[in-house]
Amino acid sequence: MKKKVGIFYGPTGGKTEKVAQRVRKAIGEDMADLIPIKNSKAADFDKYENIILGCSTIGKETWDAERSKPDWDLFRPEFDNINYEGKTFALFGLGNHVTYAAMFVNAIGFIGKILLAKGANVVGRVPTCEYTFTDSEAIVGNEFIGLPIDEDFEPELTDRRIKEWVGRLKTLFQ
């Protein structure tokens, strides 16, 4: 991987942001930019050929009455304006496989399926066999469309999962 990676994530200020920082560190801090999705537009993606999108299925914004819409819902219309040609996307998502086993990391599935419908090149799938859950919108074929992270019940696995996933991305990104 020789080109800088754009890591767009949301929500800010919580576990998703902390995992985004850890992904950046695994890539190399000088090789990746962190960009909150809540302040982004489709044109911001033009700066990057390799893009990582990070989200949480249930996050602080869900419980915060001061926020009218979660960060990714605010960005959603921008998916229609992204130039997907020549870009490679990867996704990571936070979820809780115990309390929310029936919707484990659904948000990466929702975002991933939008990307696939737009013809985007999406890489970084992860086998489901390492995870315990009931159901997930993030499964495409027999794999997760991106990297699931459970900081609530499996934080001891996060660093290894990120390291392995980023290692694969380095060979898949242009």
ZAMARGU-4260 file (C-alpha; in steps of 0.2 Angstrom, whole numbers, plus 5000, padded with zeros to 4 digits):
<rodrens>
0) 5000/5000/5000 | 5008/5016/4994 | 4994/5028/4993 | 4986/5037/5008 | 4970/5029/5015
5) 4955/5039/5020 | 4947/5033/5036 | 4929/5040/5037 | 4921/5035/5053 | 4906/5040/5064
10) 4900/5043/5077 | 4914/5053/5085 | 4919/5053/5103 | 4917/5035/5107 | 4923/5017/5104
15) 4921/5019/5085 | 4933/5034/5085 | 4945/5024/5096 | 4945/5009/5084 | 4947/5021/5069
20) 4963/5027/5078 | 4969/5010/5081 | 4966/5005/5062 | 4976/5021/5057 | 4990/5016/5069
25) 4990/4998/5061 | 4991/5006/5043 | 5004/5018/5048 | 4999/5036/5055 | 5008/5044/5041
30) 4998/5033/5028 | 4980/5037/5034 | 4969/5051/5038 | 4955/5051/5050 | 4939/5060/5045
35) 4923/5061/5054 | 4909/5056/5042 | 4897/5069/5050 | 4907/5083/5042 | 4910/5075/5026
40) 4904/5076/5008 | 4906/5065/4993 | 4919/5076/4986 | 4930/5072/5002 | 4932/5055/4995
45) 4940/5061/4979 | 4956/5063/4988 | 4958/5045/4991 | 4959/5029/4981 | 4958/5018/4996
50) 4944/5021/5009 | 4939/5013/5025 | 4922/5017/5032 | 4919/5014/5051 | 4903/5014/5060
55) 4893/5007/5075 | 4877/4998/5074 | 4871/5005/5091 | 4881/5020/5098 | 4881/5035/5108
60) 4870/5044/5095 | 4856/5032/5097 | 4854/5037/5116 | 4859/5056/5114 | 4842/5066/5113
65) 4852/5081/5107 | 4856/5073/5091 | 4842/5072/5078 | 4851/5060/5066 | 4866/5048/5068
70) 4881/5053/5058 | 4879/5040/5044 | 4861/5045/5042 | 4866/5063/5038 | 4879/5057/5026
75) 4868/5044/5017 | 4862/5055/5003 | 4881/5058/4998 | 4883/5040/4993 | 4874/5045/4977
80) 4887/5058/4973 | 4903/5048/4976 | 4914/5044/4961 | 4917/5025/4964 | 4928/5023/4949
85) 4946/5018/4954 | 4942/5017/4972 | 4943/5002/4984 | 4933/5002/5000 | 4934/4992/5016
90) 4923/4993/5031 | 4924/4990/5050 | 4909/4991/5062 | 4907/4990/5081 | 4893/4979/5088
95) 4888/4969/5104 | 4886/4951/5100 | 4878/4947/5117 | 4865/4961/5120 | 4862/4964/5101
100) 4865/4946/5094 | 4851/4947/5082 | 4858/4963/5074 | 4876/4961/5076 | 4886/4974/5066
105) 4871/4978/5055 | 4877/4995/5050 | 4892/4989/5041 | 4879/4978/5031 | 4868/4993/5027
110) 4883/5003/5021 | 4891/4989/5012 | 4876/4985/5002 | 4874/5003/4997 | 4892/5002/4991
115) 4889/4986/4981 | 4873/4993/4973 | 4883/5007/4967 | 4896/4996/4959 | 4910/4999/4972
120) 4925/4988/4974 | 4923/4982/4992 | 4937/4972/5000 | 4941/4965/5017 | 4928/4952/5021
125) 4930/4942/5037 | 4924/4924/5040 | 4910/4923/5052 | 4917/4907/5061 | 4926/4918/5074
130) 4911/4926/5080 | 4895/4921/5090 | 4879/4930/5085 | 4861/4926/5080 | 4859/4936/5064
135) 4867/4951/5055 | 4864/4961/5039 | 4883/4962/5037 | 4884/4945/5030 | 4887/4943/5011
140) 4889/4925/5005 | 4896/4917/5020 | 4907/4931/5026 | 4905/4948/5035 | 4907/4962/5022
145) 4919/4970/5034 | 4928/4968/5050 | 4917/4966/5066 | 4923/4973/5082 | 4915/4970/5099
150) 4923/4981/5112 | 4910/4977/5124 | 4912/4959/5126 | 4928/4955/5116 | 4940/4969/5118
155) 4955/4957/5121 | 4953/4952/5102 | 4952/4969/5095 | 4971/4972/5092 | 4973/4955/5084
160) 4958/4957/5073 | 4963/4974/5067 | 4981/4968/5064 | 4976/4953/5053 | 4963/4963/5044
165) 4974/4978/5040 | 4988/4966/5035 | 4976/4959/5021 | 4970/4976/5016 | 4988/4981/5013
170) 4989/4968/4999 | 4971/4972/4993 | 4973/4991/4992 | 4981/4998/4976
</rodrens>
